[in-house]
Amino acid sequence: MKIDEFNEKAVSLRDTLLGIAVNDGCNHDDAEDTVQETLLRLWNMRDSLDTHPNIRALAITILHNIVRDRWRHQQHETALADGQRRDIDVSTEEARDDAELISLIVDRLPPLQKQIFCMKEVEGYTAEEIMDITGCTADSLRQNLSRARRKIREQFIKVQQLWTSKR
């Protein structure tokens, strides 16, 4: 797709996308950023847009996904700032120690495994959303998630065994 065509088909949707972003709960500045990111993603897809049956629907879907991703990210950041962890009962000292140990192990995972694990298990993203964000295939996603979980389990057990043998 040429620049003129892109401007005619995609950039002309800017006002519509801005209105949708505001209706989705974004303030004006966030809505502007979201629309800009949507147009950037469309621009990166410009070679395949000629064959897409409905660019408007695609743009709106991308916009909704970006808004949802930002909302989840804000929820995650707020939870981390408050010292909360999703679905982890840290009411006992032992549970807090285990959660802290798992967090340290996750921090030492390879970057892609860490990102995928956190998105899936902490932030609650679906597999499709993770594949869209990371660019992984379904097989690659499953493999990286499996490796991350296995590594966390192995390291956790190893540390637990060392700890109990020192007591």
C-alpha positions as CSV (number, residue, x, y, z in Angstrom):
1,M,0.0,0.0,0.0
2,K,1.3,3.4,-1.0
3,I,1.4,6.4,1.4
4,D,-1.5,8.1,-0.3
5,E,-3.6,5.0,0.0
6,F,-2.7,4.6,3.6
7,N,-3.6,8.2,4.4
8,E,-6.9,7.8,2.6
9,K,-7.9,4.5,4.2
10,A,-6.2,4.4,7.6
11,V,-5.3,8.0,8.7
12,S,-8.8,9.1,7.7
13,L,-10.1,6.9,10.6
14,R,-8.2,9.0,13.2
15,D,-11.1,11.0,14.5
16,T,-13.3,7.9,14.7
17,L,-10.6,6.0,16.6
18,L,-10.0,9.0,18.9
19,G,-13.7,9.0,19.8
20,I,-13.7,5.2,20.5
21,A,-10.6,5.5,22.7
22,V,-12.2,8.2,24.8
23,N,-15.4,6.1,25.1
24,D,-13.2,3.2,26.2
25,G,-12.2,5.3,29.2
26,C,-8.9,7.0,28.0
27,N,-8.3,10.6,28.9
28,H,-7.5,12.8,25.9
29,D,-3.7,12.4,26.0
30,D,-3.9,8.6,26.4
31,A,-6.5,8.5,23.6
32,E,-4.1,10.4,21.4
33,D,-1.3,8.0,22.2
34,T,-3.5,5.0,21.7
35,V,-4.6,6.2,18.3
36,Q,-1.0,7.0,17.3
37,E,0.0,3.5,18.3
38,T,-2.9,2.0,16.4
39,L,-1.9,3.9,13.2
40,L,1.7,2.8,13.7
41,R,0.7,-0.8,13.9
42,L,-1.4,-0.4,10.8
43,W,1.5,1.3,9.0
44,N,3.7,-1.7,9.9
45,M,1.0,-3.9,8.3
46,R,0.6,-1.7,5.2
47,D,1.9,-4.4,2.8
48,S,-1.0,-6.7,3.8
49,L,-3.7,-4.1,4.2
50,D,-4.6,-4.2,0.5
51,T,-6.0,-7.7,1.0
52,H,-7.8,-7.0,4.2
53,P,-11.6,-6.9,3.8
54,N,-12.3,-4.2,6.4
55,I,-9.5,-1.9,7.5
56,R,-11.9,0.1,9.8
57,A,-12.8,-3.0,11.7
58,L,-9.1,-4.0,11.9
59,A,-8.2,-0.5,13.2
60,I,-10.9,-0.6,15.9
61,T,-9.9,-4.1,17.0
62,I,-6.2,-3.0,17.3
63,L,-7.3,0.1,19.3
64,H,-9.4,-2.0,21.7
65,N,-6.5,-4.4,22.2
66,I,-4.1,-1.5,22.9
67,V,-6.6,0.0,25.4
68,R,-7.0,-3.4,27.1
69,D,-3.2,-4.0,27.2
70,R,-2.6,-0.5,28.8
71,W,-5.4,-1.1,31.3
72,R,-3.9,-4.5,32.3
73,H,-0.5,-3.0,32.5
74,Q,-1.8,-0.2,34.8
75,Q,-3.6,-2.8,37.0
76,H,-0.4,-4.9,37.2
77,E,1.7,-1.8,38.1
78,T,-0.8,-0.8,40.8
79,A,-0.8,-4.2,42.3
80,L,3.0,-4.4,42.4
81,A,3.1,-0.9,43.9
82,D,0.7,-2.0,46.6
83,G,2.7,-5.1,47.2
84,Q,-0.1,-7.4,46.1
85,R,0.3,-10.6,44.0
86,R,-2.6,-12.1,42.0
87,D,-3.9,-15.3,43.5
88,I,-1.1,-15.8,46.0
89,D,-2.0,-16.1,49.7
90,V,0.9,-14.5,51.5
91,S,-0.7,-14.6,54.9
92,T,2.0,-16.7,56.5
93,E,5.7,-16.0,56.6
94,E,6.5,-19.2,54.8
95,A,4.2,-18.3,51.9
96,R,5.7,-14.8,51.7
97,D,9.2,-16.4,51.5
98,D,8.0,-18.8,48.8
99,A,6.5,-16.0,46.8
100,E,9.6,-13.9,47.1
101,L,11.8,-16.9,46.1
102,I,9.6,-17.5,43.0
103,S,9.8,-13.8,42.1
104,L,13.6,-14.0,42.3
105,I,13.7,-17.1,40.1
106,V,11.4,-15.5,37.5
107,D,13.7,-12.4,37.4
108,R,16.5,-14.7,36.3
109,L,14.7,-16.4,33.4
110,P,15.7,-15.6,29.9
111,P,14.0,-12.4,28.8
112,L,11.4,-13.9,26.4
113,Q,10.5,-16.7,28.9
114,K,10.2,-14.1,31.7
115,Q,8.0,-11.9,29.6
116,I,5.7,-14.7,28.5
117,F,5.5,-16.2,32.0
118,C,4.6,-12.9,33.6
119,M,2.1,-12.0,30.9
120,K,0.3,-15.4,31.2
121,E,0.6,-16.1,35.0
122,V,0.7,-12.7,36.6
123,E,-1.1,-10.4,34.2
124,G,-3.6,-12.9,32.9
125,Y,-3.2,-12.4,29.2
126,T,-4.6,-15.0,26.8
127,A,-2.3,-17.0,24.6
128,E,-3.6,-15.1,21.5
129,E,-2.8,-11.7,23.1
130,I,0.7,-12.9,24.1
131,M,1.3,-14.1,20.5
132,D,0.2,-10.8,19.1
133,I,2.4,-8.8,21.5
134,T,5.5,-11.0,21.3
135,G,5.2,-12.2,17.8
136,C,5.6,-15.8,18.9
137,T,3.9,-18.7,17.2
138,A,1.6,-20.9,19.2
139,D,4.2,-23.7,19.4
140,S,6.9,-21.2,20.4
141,L,4.6,-19.7,23.1
142,R,3.8,-23.2,24.6
143,Q,7.4,-24.2,24.5
144,N,8.7,-21.0,26.2
145,L,6.0,-21.1,28.8
146,S,6.7,-24.8,29.5
147,R,10.4,-24.1,29.8
148,A,9.8,-21.2,32.2
149,R,7.5,-23.2,34.4
150,R,9.9,-26.2,34.4
151,K,12.9,-23.9,35.3
152,I,11.0,-22.2,38.1
153,R,9.9,-25.5,39.5
154,E,13.4,-27.0,39.3
155,Q,15.0,-24.0,40.9
156,F,12.4,-23.7,43.6
157,I,12.8,-27.4,44.5
158,K,16.6,-27.1,44.5
159,V,16.5,-24.1,46.9
160,Q,13.9,-25.7,49.1
161,Q,16.1,-28.9,49.4
162,L,19.2,-26.8,50.2
163,W,17.2,-24.9,52.8
164,T,15.9,-28.0,54.5
165,S,19.2,-29.7,54.5
166,K,20.8,-26.8,56.4
167,R,18.2,-26.9,59.2
